[in-house]
């Protein structure tokens, strides 16, 4: 049990999408370390098993759900099987690079399906679970620092993440009277499998550029973002809802 009671999730149930790797895996692991029973969902079966094994080796409790978040029926069934939820961390997402003029319908449709609809479905199912059980729960969505500035080459990604921000604020307003908090995390550059999409030399140059922009002089790690997720999931943030938390190394400082 944690020595910080506000962060203690013992006896609570958390559901994490995108749990097979990156921020999703780090968040699932940290929520389990805080005492939650964590239901891990992802379409990557091998990665999902790896996350569950990691949690089990640390003495935590994990359940796995092999599914695609764009499949509303599968996600709904998985959430229902988890029982009353206390925490939903809707982290699953994908990225695509193209200019505005080169963006194709299929690119936009895929990112809308994963990055927006998948988050919407997770939020809907979590809110229904919390409402039916009269649980004062926490829903955490994953936005992006890309929503705070122009992001050349990332139209589909930044647009869908901006939609997640609006979803977060709207649901926070609607669910707040029922004791349900809804907040988003908007990370800056984080070293994960999703961001490692370039050739090694180009990847190194891109990371170096982000390091130069950060007052802290580094890029983020998945664990940095997981701590933000834990904060929003726990009672430590009991007076926060409809907010966008930005662990970005100071690259962006919106008013």
Secondary structure, 3 states (H helix, E strand, C coil): CCCCHHHCCCCCEEEEECCCCHHHHHHHHHHHHCCCEEEEEECCHHHHHHHHHHHHHCCCEEEEEECCCCCHHHHHHHHHHHCCCCEEEECCCCCCCECCCCCCHHHHHHHHHHHHHHHHHHHHHHHHHHHHCCCCCEEEEECCHHHHCCCCCEHHHHHHHHHHHHHHHHHHHHHHHHCCEEEEECCCCEECCCCCCCCHHHHHHHHHHHHHHCCCCCCEEHHHHHHHHHHHHCHHHCCCCCCEECCCCCCCCCC
